[in-house]
Amino acid sequence: MNSFHFFFCITLTIFFLQDKRFDVCFRSPLARASRTAEVIWGSRSEEMVDVSDLREVAAHLVVHQRK
């Protein structure tokens, strides 16, 4: 994903979630995903919780496990 596409996706996400109310944000503890969640979450005061089960998985491992 190039920088423009990433910025576009983040901007759209922020736009569509800006007037929604959430009690908590569950995020991956991985640095890139965590930072993305922080940008989208913005200045909301609600808690952000790291959930290790939300980490990325290599696609070839998922396909292998499904067989």
N, C-alpha and C positions, 0 to 999 in steps of 0.2 A: 504494500500500500504506500503510495507516495504521500508527501507532506500535504499537498493540496487536498487529496481525498480524505486524509485523516482529519484535517481541519474542518472540512465540509461536514463530515459525519458528526464530529463533536459539536459543531455549531447547530446542526439540525436537532441533535439530541437535547442540547440545552434549551433550544426553542420549544420543543414539544413537551419538555418536563418542567418548564419554568413556573407554571401555575398549578402544578400538581403538589399535593401534600404527602409527605412520606414520614414515617416515624423513625426509620433507621435506614442506613445504606450498608448493604453487605458487599464487600469487595475482596478481590484476590489480594494476597499479601505480596505478590510479585510487583516489583518497582514500576514497570510500565503500566500495568493494569491499575495499580493503586493510584498513580499520578493521573491517569485518565478519569478515574472515579472522582478524585479531588477536584479536577477541572469542571466536571459535569455537576457535581454536588454544590460547587460554588460557596456562597456565604451562608448556606443553611446551618442552623445551629444543632440540628439533630445529629445523633451519634453515627460514626462510621465504624463498622466492625469488620476486621480481617477474618476471612474464612478460608482456611487452607485447602478445603475441598474445591474451591473455585479456581485453582491454579490451572494453567494451560497443560494440555497433554499432546504429545506428538501424534499427529493424525494416523501414522502407520501403526501405532500401538493400538489405537481404538479399532481400526479395521481388523487387525489381527485378533483382538479379543472377541469380536463379533462372530467369527467363524466357528 
